[in-house]
Amino acid sequence: QVQLVESGGGLVQPGGSLPLSCTASGFTFSRFRMSWYRQPPGKERELVAAITSAGGRTNYASSVKGRFTISRDNAKKTIYLQMNSLVPEDTAVYYCNAASDYLRVNFWGQGTQVTVSS
């Protein structure tokens, strides 16, 4: 069965850092584009960062560019999101996503809560 499991969420102070991870199983991870999305309370889900299947290219939302870094380890079937210089506006549920344009499928994790507050 397909699974994406996020971990690493929690409470962090403004200006602090927090690493997230997402471990995949049940599909050919190395062939999928991987992304992090987030959804603040009462707002729409938005793309935070994306990385190609081989890890050669990345893309970031303008609001996080320069502060967040997405990476992947295909051997471990895991993606990461290193979040630095956090601000309260980063507070949201963060979701892991796997996508294949060829198969036309999307897989989602259960989400992990990140709260930035003093």
N, C-alpha and C positions, 0 to 999 in steps of 0.2 A: 504494500500500500504506500501511496505517496505521502510523505511527511516533510514539513518544514518547521523546525522548532527554534524559535528565537530565545535568547537568554542575555542577561546582562543589564536589564532595565532596573531602574530604581530612582532614588532621590539624590540630587546633586545640587550643589550651590552654584549660583551664577558665577561665571568665569572658570568653572571647573571642567573636568573631562570625564568621559564615560565611554567604555568600549562595549559594543554590542556584537553578538555573533548569531549565526543561523546555520544549523546543521541539517543537511538534506538526506533523504533516503527514498528509495522506491522508484527512481528514474535516473536517466543518464545525465548526471549533474554537469559534466564537462561540455555538454552540447547546448546548454541553456544560458541565455542572458539572465543575469541576476540583478535584482534591484531592492532598494529599501524605500518604502513608502511610510508616510506618517499621517495621522488623523487627529488633530486637536479636538477637544470636546465640542460637539455641536457644529463642526466644520467639515468640509469635504476632504477626502483623502487626496494627498498630493505626493508626487514623486520627489524623493530626496536625492537619491543617487543611483546610478546604474553602472554595470560593468559587463563587458562582452564575455563570451564563453571562455576565451583563452586569457582574459585579463589584460588584453592589449590596449583597450580604450575605456575611459570612464566619462561619466557625465554627471553634473551636479546642478541642483536647483541654485539659482542665484543667491538665495537667502543663506545657503550653507557653504558656498564655494569659498575655499580658503580656510575653513574651520573643520569640515568633516572630510574623512578619507574612507573610501570604499576599497576593499581588496577581497581576493578570493584565493583559496587553496583547494585546487581540484582533487588532490590526493586525499584530503580530509573531508571533501564534500561540504565545505564550509565557506560562508562569506562573513565579512566583518565590516563594521562601521565604527571608526574611531571618531568620536565627537569631542572637539576641543572648544574652548572659549564659549561655553554654553550660556544661553540667555533664556529668560522665562518664556519667550515665544517658541522655543524648541520643545516645550511641554506638549506631549502627544503620546498616542499609542503608535509604536513603530512596528511595521509589518515587513516581513521578508517575502519576496515575490520571485518566482521562476517563470520564464517565458520562452516559448519556442515559436518563432514565426512560421517555421515549416509545418509543425504539428498543429499550430493554431490553438495552443492551450496555455493556460496560466494556472500556477499553483500558488497558494497563499499559506503563510504561517498563521498562528493563532494571535500573534501580537504580543508586545511587551511594553509596559508602561514606563515612560521616562518623564520625570517631574523635575523641573529646574526651579528651585525656590530657596530662599534663605530662611 
